[in-house]
Amino acid sequence: MVLSSDEYNGKLYINGAFIPSTGSDRLALTNPWDETVVAEDVHVANSADIDAAVAASVAAVKKGPWKGFTGAQRAACMLKFADLVEQNVDKLARLESLPTGRPFSMIKHFDLPHMVSVYRYYAGWADKIPGKTFSEDNGMYKIVRYEPVGVCAGIASWNATFLYVGWKIAPALAAGCSFIFKASEKSPLGVLGLAPLYKEAGFPDGVVQFVTGERNTGALLASHMDISKISFTGSVGGGKAVQQAALKSNMKRVTLELGGKSPAIVFSDAPIEAAVGGVGQGFLINSGQICVAASRVLVQEDIAPKFEAALKQQFEAVSAGMGANPLEPATTHGPVVDQAQYDRVMSYIDIGKGDAQLLTGGSRKGQKGCLIEPTIFVNPKSGSRIWDEEIFGPVMSIKTFKTEEEAIALANESTYGLASAIYTTSLTRGLRVASALETGGVSINSPFIPEIQSPFGGVKQSGSGRELGEEGLKAYLEPKQININMKV
């Protein structure tokens, strides 16, 4: 179904208005559930468009009324914006669901409420950003101010666009920055539907802007000399390109969240029902297209047969229920995002069939669209790509272990380090293993889910920097030291 012109606006949102790109490139979007065309006229931002957006952002933070907004005024706009999002959830969820195949119900009941909560959380910070003072013990009185970094940008993955709008833009606004956001070329409609709500909420023109495009548009943001900070969520290769462009241009600040190959460790004393549910449903939500998805499962060998049988049953139940329109309120599992991702995931399944035992799944679901059966491989051979590489689809691998030390070693043998999960009834074991795992986040007896009040991010090649919590706010603040000579 092609959306009508009154259902979405495919232009760029720059300086408080939708404007056409100065170039002729356009994006076409296809629904991965039924292969119908969703939109054919989404504008692509080129260098002139990015320059215009950056100029508006610079004006907003240096000359416009935003520069003079108090923390309380910034908070009021953020809270009003959150209210407006709640009034438009159905429209926004539909715009995000159609080109991605993500279930409407998930976007409506999780993504958008989470984003709203993030805005309200950081609105609470906006008028509470403290400074510091130090005594004049050496004759110099020291003051530290925390000032907004300035013009910021964000580049997001397609798997949870509204979450990234919250994680990247909300703390920047609380700090007093301006922001240019580029959604993935696979999922631009939701944020374009969101864009006018900022003006309605009272944000001055140029404070929040949205540009669309593919890799080149993101590169223009990462390399722009007048952008002071960029936050990127995506692949390791994309993150490295952003960091290199940032370094070669003006050495802008960079926050990177680059995905993972997260482990779940299930000990023999695990609460088995919670473990099966957490490992299975925690992985399959969003069709495995989650950066923190625990796709490497380590099970203590004495409970492995029982655990694998229960997990297989759960995967097959989910598979049996797949195929309904993602726009239907009851649909909980949809396709992968597009044909390119479908081909990528199926290529890994082909590798797995040669490297491991196929426990369940492994095929296309249905006759059209990009649905893939939830798939489990058992005991992949050492060095297998299905164990080492992020697949970003409904493909899980299981290995067994004998001892706690072996489990920790297997969990840490990865170039990634984003998240992990531990299932055990022993709190001391849970905390001991959590401290030994090389990941930015650990969850005990549940799937790992980022929490608004605490910092989220990874180690190793899962990225650098943190989003959410106080650390997420500090990423948009520049400390300034002021010294006062008390001897004069």
PLY file of the C-alpha trace (Angstrom):
ply
format ascii 1.0
element vertex 488
property float x
property float y
property float z
element edge 487
property int vertex1
property int vertex2
end_header
0.00 0.00 0.00
1.41 3.38 -1.00
0.82 5.98 1.69
-1.00 9.07 0.50
0.59 12.51 0.68
-1.61 13.47 3.62
-0.44 10.44 5.63
3.26 11.34 5.68
5.69 14.06 4.65
8.83 12.80 2.98
10.70 16.11 2.85
13.52 17.25 5.11
12.62 18.98 8.38
14.99 21.95 8.60
14.65 25.16 10.63
11.10 24.44 11.73
9.61 23.49 8.36
9.44 20.68 5.82
11.50 21.64 2.78
12.48 19.71 -0.35
16.01 18.49 -0.79
18.11 20.55 -3.16
19.02 17.31 -4.92
16.90 14.86 -6.90
17.69 11.62 -5.04
14.72 9.91 -3.42
14.19 6.81 -1.26
11.54 4.18 -1.96
10.32 2.08 0.95
8.82 -1.41 0.81
6.80 -3.27 3.44
8.82 -6.43 4.28
5.65 -8.27 5.33
3.84 -8.27 1.98
6.39 -6.62 -0.36
4.10 -3.69 -1.21
5.47 -0.21 -1.79
4.95 2.09 1.19
6.47 5.36 -0.04
8.36 6.46 -3.13
9.20 10.10 -2.49
11.37 10.35 0.63
13.92 13.10 0.07
17.65 12.51 0.48
19.76 15.22 2.12
22.91 16.23 0.22
25.79 18.47 1.30
23.87 21.70 0.69
20.95 20.45 2.78
23.23 19.40 5.63
24.95 22.78 5.51
21.54 24.46 5.78
20.56 22.31 8.75
23.86 22.94 10.52
23.59 26.67 9.92
20.14 26.67 11.50
21.46 24.65 14.46
24.38 27.03 14.95
22.05 30.01 14.88
19.74 28.33 17.40
22.44 27.74 20.02
24.43 30.95 19.47
21.92 33.65 18.49
18.38 32.36 18.78
16.00 32.36 21.74
17.09 28.82 22.66
20.39 30.22 23.93
18.49 32.21 26.54
16.09 29.47 27.64
16.36 28.61 31.31
16.52 24.99 32.40
12.90 25.24 33.51
11.87 26.53 30.07
13.70 23.69 28.33
12.01 21.21 30.67
8.57 22.68 29.91
9.10 22.16 26.16
10.30 18.61 26.72
7.30 17.75 28.90
4.90 19.29 26.37
6.56 17.26 23.62
6.10 14.07 25.64
2.41 14.85 26.04
2.02 15.44 22.29
3.69 12.12 21.47
1.18 10.33 23.70
-1.63 12.01 21.77
-0.25 10.74 18.44
0.92 7.20 19.25
-1.26 5.38 16.73
-0.16 7.51 13.79
3.50 7.37 14.78
3.50 3.62 15.42
1.90 2.97 12.03
4.44 5.14 10.19
7.28 3.25 11.87
5.74 -0.20 11.39
4.93 -0.05 7.67
8.46 0.15 6.18
10.13 -2.00 8.85
7.63 -4.80 9.47
7.97 -4.28 13.20
4.75 -5.07 15.07
2.56 -2.01 15.58
1.74 -3.17 19.10
5.41 -3.27 20.12
6.05 0.24 18.85
2.87 1.60 20.44
3.20 -0.10 23.81
6.99 -0.16 24.28
9.02 2.07 21.95
6.92 5.22 22.17
6.16 4.99 25.92
9.86 4.41 26.56
10.80 7.46 24.50
8.23 9.55 26.38
9.68 8.36 29.69
13.19 9.31 28.57
12.04 12.82 27.70
10.37 13.22 31.08
13.45 11.86 32.85
15.80 14.33 31.19
13.29 17.17 31.59
13.82 16.61 35.30
17.55 17.19 34.82
17.23 20.36 32.72
17.11 22.79 35.67
19.30 20.72 37.98
22.63 20.66 36.16
25.11 21.48 38.95
28.51 23.08 38.93
31.39 22.56 41.34
33.57 24.71 43.58
36.90 23.94 45.24
38.46 25.74 48.17
41.22 28.32 47.80
43.83 26.21 49.63
46.52 27.37 47.22
45.21 30.90 46.94
43.12 30.08 43.87
39.36 29.61 44.13
38.16 27.12 41.53
34.74 26.96 39.82
33.61 24.37 37.30
30.68 25.17 35.00
28.97 22.61 32.77
27.96 24.19 29.48
26.15 22.74 26.43
28.46 21.20 23.85
26.61 23.05 21.08
25.46 21.60 17.76
24.98 17.82 17.99
23.94 15.10 15.57
22.69 11.54 15.77
22.63 8.66 13.32
20.32 5.77 14.21
19.74 2.16 13.28
16.32 1.08 12.00
15.49 -1.48 14.67
14.20 0.89 17.37
14.15 4.40 15.93
12.01 6.06 18.60
14.24 4.73 21.39
17.21 6.42 19.76
15.29 9.68 19.42
14.91 9.57 23.19
18.42 8.44 24.05
20.19 10.91 21.77
18.01 14.01 21.52
16.45 14.27 25.00
19.71 14.65 26.99
21.05 17.08 24.39
17.96 19.29 24.79
18.15 19.12 28.58
21.76 20.32 28.33
20.79 23.20 26.02
22.23 21.83 22.76
20.63 21.76 19.32
20.29 18.49 17.42
20.19 17.11 13.86
18.89 13.54 13.66
19.22 11.11 10.77
17.10 8.00 10.94
18.06 4.92 8.95
17.09 4.99 5.30
15.03 1.90 6.14
12.89 3.69 8.78
12.55 7.44 8.18
8.77 7.87 8.30
8.21 7.68 12.05
10.61 10.51 12.89
9.29 12.64 10.05
5.87 12.23 11.65
7.42 13.23 14.96
9.20 16.34 13.68
6.38 18.94 13.76
5.60 18.08 17.38
8.79 19.82 18.50
7.59 23.17 17.14
4.15 22.59 18.62
5.82 21.90 21.97
7.53 25.30 21.91
11.04 24.48 20.71
12.43 27.37 18.61
13.21 26.76 14.96
16.53 25.04 14.34
16.75 23.37 17.74
15.65 19.92 16.50
15.89 18.95 12.83
15.50 15.73 10.85
17.31 14.78 7.66
16.96 11.58 5.67
19.34 9.67 3.48
21.73 6.77 3.28
25.39 6.35 4.21
26.58 9.50 2.44
24.18 11.69 4.41
25.52 10.23 7.64
29.08 10.81 6.47
28.28 14.48 5.84
27.15 14.82 9.46
30.14 12.95 10.88
32.61 15.09 8.94
30.96 18.49 9.33
33.23 21.09 10.87
30.44 22.88 12.76
29.00 19.83 14.54
30.53 19.37 17.99
29.18 15.96 18.98
27.77 12.93 17.14
26.09 9.82 18.51
25.89 6.75 16.29
24.00 3.47 16.67
24.73 0.80 14.06
27.33 -1.63 12.80
30.98 -1.83 13.81
32.03 -0.82 10.29
29.69 2.16 10.33
30.92 3.21 13.77
34.54 3.08 12.71
33.72 5.23 9.67
31.95 7.79 11.86
34.83 7.93 14.32
37.40 8.33 11.56
35.37 11.10 9.90
34.96 12.86 13.24
38.69 12.66 13.92
39.71 13.85 10.47
37.32 16.80 10.53
37.17 18.71 13.82
37.77 15.94 16.37
34.13 16.14 17.44
32.96 14.09 20.40
31.68 10.63 19.45
29.40 8.16 21.21
29.19 4.74 19.56
26.78 1.87 20.23
27.77 -0.84 17.80
25.78 -3.93 18.63
26.93 -7.20 20.06
26.97 -10.95 20.20
25.66 -11.15 23.71
25.93 -14.29 25.87
23.31 -15.78 28.17
24.67 -18.22 30.78
22.23 -20.75 32.21
23.53 -22.61 35.27
22.10 -25.91 36.47
20.49 -24.18 39.47
18.70 -21.65 37.22
14.99 -20.95 37.71
14.21 -22.97 34.61
10.92 -21.36 33.67
12.37 -17.86 33.94
15.46 -18.97 32.04
13.57 -20.50 29.13
11.21 -17.54 28.91
13.95 -14.95 29.29
16.33 -16.56 26.82
13.62 -17.36 24.28
11.25 -14.40 24.35
14.00 -11.97 25.22
15.77 -13.01 22.03
12.85 -13.39 19.63
11.20 -10.04 20.31
11.76 -7.83 17.28
12.73 -10.98 15.33
16.18 -11.05 16.92
16.94 -7.58 15.54
18.06 -6.19 18.90
21.58 -5.05 19.73
21.45 -6.63 23.20
19.86 -9.91 22.02
21.49 -12.90 23.74
22.22 -14.93 20.62
25.02 -17.01 22.23
23.50 -19.27 24.88
25.70 -21.24 27.28
23.92 -24.01 29.20
25.42 -26.18 31.94
25.56 -29.64 30.45
23.50 -31.53 33.05
20.37 -29.49 32.25
21.08 -28.95 28.55
18.69 -31.61 27.13
15.77 -30.34 29.20
16.54 -26.71 28.46
16.99 -27.24 24.72
13.72 -29.17 24.47
11.79 -26.42 26.24
13.41 -23.69 24.15
12.70 -25.60 20.93
9.04 -25.85 21.92
8.91 -22.11 22.55
10.56 -21.23 19.24
8.18 -23.49 17.33
5.15 -21.98 19.06
6.30 -18.52 17.99
6.91 -19.76 14.46
3.43 -21.25 14.25
1.90 -17.89 15.10
3.93 -15.85 12.62
2.59 -14.41 9.39
-0.13 -12.02 10.47
-0.06 -8.39 9.39
2.28 -6.44 11.72
-0.34 -3.68 11.87
-2.78 -6.01 13.62
-2.81 -5.31 17.38
-2.37 -9.01 18.23
0.75 -9.50 16.08
3.87 -9.93 18.22
6.51 -11.18 15.77
7.14 -9.88 12.27
9.63 -10.18 9.40
13.19 -8.96 9.26
13.44 -5.43 7.96
14.03 -5.91 4.22
15.26 -8.22 1.48
18.91 -7.37 2.09
18.62 -8.32 5.75
16.66 -11.45 4.83
19.43 -12.53 2.46
22.06 -11.82 5.10
20.31 -13.87 7.79
19.61 -16.77 5.43
23.28 -16.83 4.42
24.21 -17.32 8.09
21.62 -20.10 8.38
23.29 -21.83 5.43
26.64 -21.54 7.23
25.10 -22.93 10.40
23.74 -25.99 8.62
27.32 -26.93 7.81
28.83 -25.97 11.16
26.30 -27.17 13.75
23.25 -29.28 14.53
20.00 -27.60 13.46
17.56 -27.95 16.35
14.61 -26.09 14.82
13.74 -23.56 12.12
16.17 -22.71 9.37
13.74 -21.86 6.58
11.62 -19.09 5.14
8.22 -18.63 6.73
5.44 -18.32 4.18
5.54 -17.64 0.46
6.18 -13.90 0.39
7.81 -11.23 2.46
10.87 -11.47 4.69
9.71 -13.78 7.45
12.23 -16.32 8.77
11.48 -19.24 11.07
12.98 -18.78 14.54
16.12 -20.90 14.35
18.33 -22.69 16.91
21.70 -24.30 16.24
23.40 -26.52 18.81
27.14 -26.93 19.40
28.57 -24.98 16.45
32.16 -25.89 15.74
34.98 -23.68 16.98
35.42 -20.58 14.87
31.99 -20.80 13.27
30.71 -17.47 12.04
27.25 -18.15 13.50
28.85 -18.16 16.97
31.29 -15.29 16.47
29.46 -12.74 14.31
26.37 -10.62 14.91
23.58 -11.94 12.67
20.81 -9.53 13.71
18.01 -11.94 12.99
16.13 -14.84 14.65
19.13 -17.21 14.75
20.42 -18.48 18.12
23.32 -20.80 18.91
23.71 -22.98 22.03
26.84 -24.49 23.57
27.22 -26.46 26.78
29.75 -25.98 29.58
30.88 -27.88 32.67
32.19 -25.28 35.13
31.66 -21.65 36.00
35.18 -20.81 34.87
34.56 -22.41 31.47
31.30 -20.48 31.06
33.03 -17.17 31.78
35.82 -17.96 29.32
33.35 -18.90 26.57
31.23 -15.80 27.23
34.25 -13.50 27.02
35.73 -15.00 23.84
34.17 -12.30 21.68
35.23 -9.06 20.07
31.89 -7.64 21.31
30.98 -6.61 24.83
27.55 -4.98 24.95
25.30 -7.03 27.24
24.97 -10.40 28.96
22.51 -12.38 31.05
23.03 -14.88 33.88
20.43 -17.36 35.12
21.02 -18.82 38.60
19.30 -18.95 41.99
22.60 -18.18 43.72
22.94 -14.43 44.19
26.61 -14.73 45.11
27.31 -16.69 41.93
25.32 -14.20 39.89
27.29 -11.25 41.23
30.61 -13.09 40.96
30.04 -13.99 37.32
28.64 -10.54 36.53
31.87 -8.94 37.72
33.90 -11.30 35.52
31.97 -10.73 32.27
33.46 -8.29 29.77
30.24 -6.46 28.89
28.83 -3.00 29.49
25.65 -4.39 31.04
24.66 -7.58 32.85
21.22 -8.85 33.85
20.58 -11.61 36.38
17.55 -13.86 35.81
16.10 -11.75 33.00
17.04 -10.55 29.52
19.15 -7.41 29.57
17.07 -4.29 28.87
18.49 -0.75 29.10
17.09 1.21 32.03
16.47 4.95 31.81
18.30 5.88 35.05
21.48 3.89 34.40
24.17 4.18 31.70
23.91 1.98 28.61
26.77 1.12 26.28
29.40 -1.44 25.51
33.07 -2.30 25.76
35.49 -3.74 23.20
34.02 -3.40 19.69
30.52 -2.81 21.00
31.34 0.87 21.20
32.40 3.69 23.45
30.60 6.22 25.60
27.24 5.82 27.31
23.63 6.80 26.75
20.86 7.13 29.36
21.23 8.07 33.00
23.39 10.91 34.28
26.27 9.76 32.04
24.02 10.24 29.01
23.47 13.87 30.01
27.16 14.50 30.65
27.92 13.44 27.06
26.32 16.75 25.98
27.99 18.98 28.57
31.40 20.63 28.38
33.15 21.32 31.72
34.72 24.75 31.95
37.24 25.60 34.68
37.28 29.15 36.10
40.08 30.17 38.47
39.87 33.23 40.75
43.06 34.54 42.33
42.10 35.23 45.97
45.37 37.08 46.69
44.51 40.11 44.63
0 1
1 2
2 3
3 4
4 5
5 6
6 7
7 8
8 9
9 10
10 11
11 12
12 13
13 14
14 15
15 16
16 17
17 18
18 19
19 20
20 21
21 22
22 23
23 24
24 25
25 26
26 27
27 28
28 29
29 30
30 31
31 32
32 33
33 34
34 35
35 36
36 37
37 38
38 39
39 40
40 41
41 42
42 43
43 44
44 45
45 46
46 47
47 48
48 49
49 50
50 51
51 52
52 53
53 54
54 55
55 56
56 57
57 58
58 59
59 60
60 61
61 62
62 63
63 64
64 65
65 66
66 67
67 68
68 69
69 70
70 71
71 72
72 73
73 74
74 75
75 76
76 77
77 78
78 79
79 80
80 81
81 82
82 83
83 84
84 85
85 86
86 87
87 88
88 89
89 90
90 91
91 92
92 93
93 94
94 95
95 96
96 97
97 98
98 99
99 100
100 101
101 102
102 103
103 104
104 105
105 106
106 107
107 108
108 109
109 110
110 111
111 112
112 113
113 114
114 115
115 116
116 117
117 118
118 119
119 120
120 121
121 122
122 123
123 124
124 125
125 126
126 127
127 128
128 129
129 130
130 131
131 132
132 133
133 134
134 135
135 136
136 137
137 138
138 139
139 140
140 141
141 142
142 143
143 144
144 145
145 146
146 147
147 148
148 149
149 150
150 151
151 152
152 153
153 154
154 155
155 156
156 157
157 158
158 159
159 160
160 161
161 162
162 163
163 164
164 165
165 166
166 167
167 168
168 169
169 170
170 171
171 172
172 173
173 174
174 175
175 176
176 177
177 178
178 179
179 180
180 181
181 182
182 183
183 184
184 185
185 186
186 187
187 188
188 189
189 190
190 191
191 192
192 193
193 194
194 195
195 196
196 197
197 198
198 199
199 200
200 201
201 202
202 203
203 204
204 205
205 206
206 207
207 208
208 209
209 210
210 211
211 212
212 213
213 214
214 215
215 216
216 217
217 218
218 219
219 220
220 221
221 222
222 223
223 224
224 225
225 226
226 227
227 228
228 229
229 230
230 231
231 232
232 233
233 234
234 235
235 236
236 237
237 238
238 239
239 240
240 241
241 242
242 243
243 244
244 245
245 246
246 247
247 248
248 249
249 250
250 251
251 252
252 253
253 254
254 255
255 256
256 257
257 258
258 259
259 260
260 261
261 262
262 263
263 264
264 265
265 266
266 267
267 268
268 269
269 270
270 271
271 272
272 273
273 274
274 275
275 276
276 277
277 278
278 279
279 280
280 281
281 282
282 283
283 284
284 285
285 286
286 287
287 288
288 289
289 290
290 291
291 292
292 293
293 294
294 295
295 296
296 297
297 298
298 299
299 300
300 301
301 302
302 303
303 304
304 305
305 306
306 307
307 308
308 309
309 310
310 311
311 312
312 313
313 314
314 315
315 316
316 317
317 318
318 319
319 320
320 321
321 322
322 323
323 324
324 325
325 326
326 327
327 328
328 329
329 330
330 331
331 332
332 333
333 334
334 335
335 336
336 337
337 338
338 339
339 340
340 341
341 342
342 343
343 344
344 345
345 346
346 347
347 348
348 349
349 350
350 351
351 352
352 353
353 354
354 355
355 356
356 357
357 358
358 359
359 360
360 361
361 362
362 363
363 364
364 365
365 366
366 367
367 368
368 369
369 370
370 371
371 372
372 373
373 374
374 375
375 376
376 377
377 378
378 379
379 380
380 381
381 382
382 383
383 384
384 385
385 386
386 387
387 388
388 389
389 390
390 391
391 392
392 393
393 394
394 395
395 396
396 397
397 398
398 399
399 400
400 401
401 402
402 403
403 404
404 405
405 406
406 407
407 408
408 409
409 410
410 411
411 412
412 413
413 414
414 415
415 416
416 417
417 418
418 419
419 420
420 421
421 422
422 423
423 424
424 425
425 426
426 427
427 428
428 429
429 430
430 431
431 432
432 433
433 434
434 435
435 436
436 437
437 438
438 439
439 440
440 441
441 442
442 443
443 444
444 445
445 446
446 447
447 448
448 449
449 450
450 451
451 452
452 453
453 454
454 455
455 456
456 457
457 458
458 459
459 460
460 461
461 462
462 463
463 464
464 465
465 466
466 467
467 468
468 469
469 470
470 471
471 472
472 473
473 474
474 475
475 476
476 477
477 478
478 479
479 480
480 481
481 482
482 483
483 484
484 485
485 486
486 487
